[in-house]
Amino acid sequence: MAKSYRVGAGTRAVNGVFAVMTRFGIGKGYRHVLTVRGRTSGQPRSTPVDVMESDGGRWLVAAYGVTNWVHNARAAGQVRIGRGGRSEDLRVVELEPAESVPVLRQYLREVPITRAYFDVTPDSTDEEFAAESVRHPVFRLLPLA
């Protein structure tokens, strides 16, 4: 059974450190700071996230499950991602379960630290990965229209 993501003081501290590092362009190249308007407060909310890139496309993976940033992105339909002093506003489109399989596979290969939060392994079937996408949604990042 996968671990559950809990936000406490330790998590906030680690996220703060990763956010500062990412803003300076330090650390893994897939790490970005995501900023999205809060669905109830309307205030901008920021958190470090991982952006997967493949075949010219970019995707956000909810590695820790359906957290606040996921709810906010669904409500807003757009996000800002930034890294190393650069940022861009993008539209988000949530993938269907079958579409998310290759992105989730890539994510588990490239970001092994989060594997404990998944009930699949790199050797799991496509059907198992599709079922996992309910707990770990994937969003395509697209230019604002």
N, C-alpha and C positions, 0 to 999 in steps of 0.2 A: 504494500500500500504506500502511495506517495506521501511525502511530508506535506504538511499544511504551512502556508506562508503566514506568519504572524508579524505584525508591525508593532514593535516595542521600541524602547530607547536605543537598544543596540542596533536594530535595523535602521532607525533614523540616522544614527551616527555613521554607519557604513555607507548608506545612501548619500549622505552629505559629503563624505570624503570622495566617493566615486563621482558625484556631480561636479565637485571642484576640479578634480583631475581631468574629467572629460571636457569641461569648459576650457581648460588649458591645452587640450589635445593630447593628454598623457593617458596611456593605457591602451587596451585593445581597440583596434580601429573600428570594430562593429559597435562599440559603446557610444551612445549619444545621450543628450539630455532632452527628454520629451517634455514639452509644456503644452497643456491643454486647459481650456476654460472649464472650471468646475460646473457640473450640471445643476447644482442648486445655488451655489454662492455666486457663480459668474466670475469668480476670481481665478487668475492663472495659477495652475498647480504644476509643479515640475518634479520629475523623477528620472533617474538613469534607466535607460532601456537598451536593448540590443537590437540592432537593425541588420537583418540578413540581406545579402546581395547575391543575385544569381541571374545570369542571362539578361542583364540590363534592367532587372526589376529590383525593387526593394520592399521588404516586409518587416513589420513589427510582430514579434512573438510575445504573447503574454506568458512568460516562463513560470511565473508564480501564481498563475490562475487568473480568475476574473476579479481583478483588483480595482481600486478606484479609478486608475487611469483608463482601464478598459471601459468602464461605465461612462466616464467623461468623454472618451473618444467616440463611443457610439452615439452619445447625445449631441456632441458638437459636429461630428462629421469631418473635422479637420484638426490638425495638430501642428505644432512647430517642433522641429528637431534641430539640435545644434551640437556642434563639436568644434573645439579649437578656435573659438571666436567667430565662427560662421554659423548661420542658422537659415532655415527655410520653412515656409508654411506649406503644408501639404494636405491633400484630401486623403481620408482613409476609407477603404472599402473592405469590409470583413469578408474573408473567404469562406466558401462552403467547405464542409468537412473533407470531401475528396480532393479539393484544390489545395488544401493545407498540408497534405501528406508530404510532398517533397520538401516543403519549407521546414516542417517540424523535424524531418529526418536530418536535414542540413543543420538545424539548430542543435540537435543532440550531439552531432559530430563536432561542431565548432565550439560549443559552449558546454563542456561536460560538467562544469561545477553545478549546474542546475538539474542534473539528471534525477536527483533524489525527489524532485517535485513532480516527476512524471511516472505514470504507471506503464510506460512502454520503454523498450530498450532499442538500440540501433538495429537489432535483429527482428523486431516485431513486424507483423504483417501490415499491409496497407490498411486493412479493415481496423486493426487495433489503433493505428495512428489516426484514422478518421474519427474513431470514437473518442480519442484523447483530445481532439480539437474542440470538443464541447467545453472541456476544462481549461484549455490553453488556446484561446482564439488567435487567429493570425489575420493581420490587416495588411492589405496592399497599400503602399504609399504612392500617391499619384500627384502630379502638379495640380494646383488649383485651377479650375476651369474659368 
